[in-house]
Amino acid sequence: MTRTVLVPSSLVRESRDKREATRKLGYVARAATVFRIDRLLVYPDPDGEGRWDDGFVRTVLAYAATPPYLRKEAWGRRDELECVGVLPPLRAVAQTGSESDGSGSLRQGIVTEVGPDGRVRVNCGLQHPVSLLVPPQMAVEEGERVTIRVSSRRPLRARIVDESLPGLSVWGEELDTALSRADAGVSIAASRHGEELDVALLGEVAPRVRDGFTAVFGSPERGLPEILGVHPPRVDPRDEQWSPDGDHESRDGGTEPADGTRSHEPAARFDLWLNTVPHQGSEVVRTEEALFATLACLNLR
């Protein structure tokens, strides 16, 4: 099961300063962590970007997803990270275990030194770097992140394993590429134009997302219909009116392009368009709030 969330590069377009933009991204990373999202991807929306571009959004989100004991060594000093002190702690829960059959807690480590005889020194947050054997099928370099399985701390028993890094992964990717992945699961557009999620609909959706999903969100004043250049789906087919304001983020967003290039088939990209904040009491539901509302529903069993 793979759970993926996509947010646009224009996510912090309305932020007044770097501190506010960083804090907003911290809550996005926290929502993804709380609901055990595997991948947090940033898809391009260059037309909507303001002062803070794709590089800033990806860097801050990736920093937030990095275990605290690796942040200094992995990132150093960067202009994008000037205000990371306002990020909320993620406190991600590790997989735990102590049996002798190879189970244990998975941790990220960073290779600090490559030595002879297939051994490397790895910083994995265990007081000091540890010397570990590299599995025969693996090749690692200094500065590379690796997955460590710790089966005991006293005495220390740990080994490098050829597995994906544990925790939240962050990178940039085209929307269509993410939706076409073999493990994308059910594709969901989180939009105020989607079908209102109620108890009955949730009963239908929950079994479908059990094996994984890809949920896509819009940005302030640019909801998914405007970002994607599509007409929003009509829940009521008798309704001939549509509004281009997009997802939960804005009530009165953009306008239809003058060249009339909007597609009339938005469902071609998504299996579901869902409004997970029906009857909202605020004119604006921010992206980070929409993440909590949507992922809480998709997390129900």
C-alpha positions in Angstrom: 0.0 0.0 0.0 1.4 3.4 -1.0 -0.1 6.7 0.0 0.9 9.7 -2.0 -0.1 13.4 -1.6 0.6 16.0 -4.3 0.7 19.8 -3.6 1.5 22.5 -6.2 4.7 24.6 -6.3 2.4 27.6 -5.8 1.4 26.4 -2.3 2.8 29.4 -0.4 2.0 32.1 -3.0 0.0 34.2 -0.6 2.6 34.1 2.3 3.8 37.6 3.4 7.3 36.5 4.3 9.6 33.5 4.5 8.7 32.8 8.1 5.0 32.5 7.3 5.7 30.4 4.2 8.0 28.0 6.2 5.4 27.6 8.9 2.7 26.7 6.4 4.9 24.1 4.8 5.6 22.7 8.2 1.9 22.0 8.8 1.7 20.3 5.4 4.6 18.0 6.3 2.9 17.4 9.7 -0.4 16.4 8.1 1.4 14.0 5.8 3.3 12.5 8.8 0.2 12.2 11.1 -1.6 10.1 8.5 1.4 8.0 7.4 1.8 9.4 3.9 4.6 7.7 2.0 5.3 10.3 -0.6 4.8 14.1 -0.5 5.3 15.3 -4.1 5.5 18.9 -5.4 4.0 19.3 -8.9 4.8 22.4 -11.0 2.4 25.3 -11.2 4.7 28.0 -12.5 1.9 30.3 -13.5 0.7 30.5 -9.9 4.1 30.9 -8.2 4.7 34.1 -6.4 7.7 35.1 -4.4 8.4 31.5 -3.3 9.1 29.0 -6.1 9.3 25.3 -6.6 12.8 25.1 -5.2 11.8 26.7 -1.9 8.7 24.6 -1.4 10.6 21.3 -2.1 13.6 22.2 0.0 11.6 23.2 3.1 9.3 20.1 2.8 12.3 17.8 2.4 14.1 19.4 5.3 11.0 19.0 7.5 10.8 15.3 6.5 14.5 14.7 7.4 15.1 13.1 10.8 16.3 15.8 13.2 19.6 14.0 13.9 20.5 14.1 10.2 19.4 17.7 9.3 22.6 19.5 10.0 24.8 17.0 8.2 22.4 16.5 5.3 21.5 20.1 4.6 24.1 22.5 6.0 23.1 26.2 5.6 20.8 27.3 2.8 18.9 30.5 2.2 15.6 28.5 1.9 16.1 27.2 5.4 16.6 30.5 7.1 13.3 30.2 9.1 13.2 26.4 9.8 13.1 27.1 13.5 9.3 27.7 13.2 8.7 24.2 11.8 6.5 22.0 14.1 8.2 18.8 15.1 7.0 15.8 13.2 7.9 13.1 15.8 7.4 10.4 13.3 6.7 6.9 14.8 9.3 4.3 13.8 8.6 0.7 13.1 9.7 -1.1 16.2 10.6 -4.7 17.2 13.4 -6.6 18.9 13.1 -10.2 17.7 16.1 -12.1 16.3 14.4 -12.8 13.0 15.6 -9.6 11.5 12.8 -7.3 12.7 13.6 -4.0 14.5 13.3 -0.3 14.1 14.2 1.2 10.8 16.2 4.5 10.8 17.7 6.7 8.3 21.5 7.1 8.3 24.0 9.1 6.4 27.3 7.7 5.3 30.1 9.8 6.8 33.1 7.7 5.7 33.7 4.9 3.3 36.4 2.5 4.7 38.1 -0.7 3.6 36.7 -4.2 3.6 33.2 -3.2 2.7 32.6 -1.2 5.9 31.3 2.4 6.3 30.8 4.7 9.1 27.2 5.9 9.4 25.5 8.6 11.4 22.1 7.3 12.4 21.5 9.2 15.6 22.9 6.7 18.0 25.3 8.9 20.0 28.1 8.5 17.6 28.7 7.2 14.0 28.8 3.4 13.9 30.9 1.1 11.7 28.7 -1.2 9.6 29.1 -3.7 6.8 27.6 -2.8 3.4 25.5 -5.6 1.9 27.2 -7.3 -1.0 24.6 -6.2 -3.5 24.9 -2.5 -2.5 27.3 0.3 -3.3 27.2 3.4 -1.2 29.1 6.7 -1.3 30.0 9.3 1.3 27.1 11.6 2.0 24.5 9.0 0.8 21.5 8.2 2.9 20.9 4.5 3.8 18.4 2.5 5.8 19.5 1.0 9.1 17.7 -1.7 10.9 18.4 -1.6 14.7 17.4 -4.8 16.5 19.1 -3.9 19.8 20.6 -0.8 21.4 22.2 -2.4 24.5 24.3 -4.0 23.2 24.1 -2.3 19.8 23.1 -4.5 17.0 22.4 -2.7 13.7 22.9 -3.4 10.0 22.4 -1.7 6.7 19.5 -3.1 4.7 18.7 -2.7 1.0 15.3 -1.2 1.6 13.6 2.1 0.9 14.3 4.9 3.4 11.7 4.9 6.1 9.5 7.8 6.7 8.1 10.5 4.4 9.8 11.0 1.1 9.7 14.4 -0.7 10.6 15.3 -4.3 9.2 17.1 -7.3 7.3 15.4 -10.0 4.9 16.1 -12.9 1.3 15.5 -12.0 0.7 13.1 -14.9 3.8 11.1 -14.0 2.6 10.7 -10.4 -0.9 9.6 -11.5 0.5 7.0 -13.9 2.7 5.2 -11.4 2.0 1.5 -11.0 1.4 2.0 -7.3 -0.6 5.2 -7.6 -3.8 3.5 -6.4 -7.1 5.5 -6.4 -6.5 9.0 -7.7 -8.4 11.7 -5.8 -8.8 15.4 -6.6 -9.6 17.3 -3.4 -11.8 20.1 -4.5 -14.8 22.1 -3.4 -16.3 21.2 -6.8 -16.1 17.5 -5.9 -18.9 15.3 -4.6 -19.6 16.1 -1.0 -18.3 13.4 1.2 -20.9 12.0 3.6 -21.2 8.8 5.6 -22.7 6.8 2.7 -20.0 7.9 0.2 -17.3 7.3 2.7 -18.5 3.7 3.1 -17.9 3.3 -0.7 -14.6 5.2 -0.8 -12.9 3.5 2.3 -12.5 0.0 0.7 -11.2 1.5 -2.5 -8.4 3.5 -0.9 -7.3 0.6 1.4 -4.7 -0.5 -1.1 -3.3 3.0 -1.6 -4.2 6.3 -3.1 -2.9 9.5 -4.7 -4.6 12.7 -3.4 -4.0 16.0 -5.2 -4.5 19.5 -3.8 -4.6 23.0 -5.2 -3.2 26.3 -3.9 -4.5 29.6 -2.7 -6.7 31.3 -5.2 -5.8 28.6 -7.7 -7.8 25.5 -7.3 -7.3 22.3 -9.3 -9.7 23.3 -12.1 -7.7 26.4 -12.8 -4.2 24.8 -12.3 -5.1 21.9 -14.7 -7.1 24.0 -17.1 -10.3 22.0 -16.8 -13.9 22.6 -16.1 -14.8 21.3 -12.7 -17.0 18.3 -12.6 -20.7 18.9 -12.1 -22.1 16.8 -9.2 -25.6 17.7 -10.4 -25.8 17.2 -14.2 -28.8 19.6 -14.4 -26.5 22.4 -13.1 -25.3 24.4 -16.1 -23.3 26.8 -14.1 -19.7 26.4 -13.0 -17.2 28.5 -11.1 -13.5 28.4 -11.8 -12.4 29.1 -8.2 -10.9 25.7 -7.7 -10.5 23.6 -4.5 -11.0 24.4 -0.9 -8.6 27.2 -1.0 -10.5 30.0 -2.5 -14.1 31.1 -3.0 -13.4 33.6 -5.8 -10.3 32.5 -7.6 -9.3 32.8 -11.3 -11.3 33.1 -14.5 -11.7 30.9 -17.5 -8.8 31.4 -20.1 -9.8 33.7 -22.9 -8.7 31.1 -25.5 -11.2 28.6 -24.2 -8.6 25.9 -23.7 -10.3 24.3 -20.6 -11.0 20.6 -21.0 -14.5 19.3 -20.4 -13.3 15.9 -19.1 -11.5 16.5 -15.8 -12.5 13.0 -14.6 -10.0 11.6 -17.2 -7.2 12.3 -14.8 -8.9 11.3 -11.5 -11.0 8.4 -10.3 -12.7 10.7 -7.7 -13.4 14.4 -7.2 -14.1 14.8 -3.5 -15.3 17.8 -1.4 -14.2 16.7 2.1 -15.2 20.0 3.8 -18.9 20.3 2.8 -20.8 23.2 4.2 -17.6 25.0 5.2 -18.1 27.8 7.7 -15.1 29.8 6.5 -14.9 31.4 3.1 -11.4 29.9 2.7 -10.1 26.5 3.8 -6.4 26.6 3.5 -4.4 23.8 1.8 -2.9 22.5 5.1 -6.4 22.4 6.6 -7.8 20.6 3.6 -5.0 18.0 4.0 -6.0 17.3 7.6 -9.7 17.1 6.7 -9.2 14.9 3.6 -6.5 12.5 5.0 -8.5 12.0 8.2 -11.4 10.7 6.1 -9.2 8.5 3.9 -7.5 7.1 7.0 -10.7 5.6 8.4 -10.9 1.8 8.2 
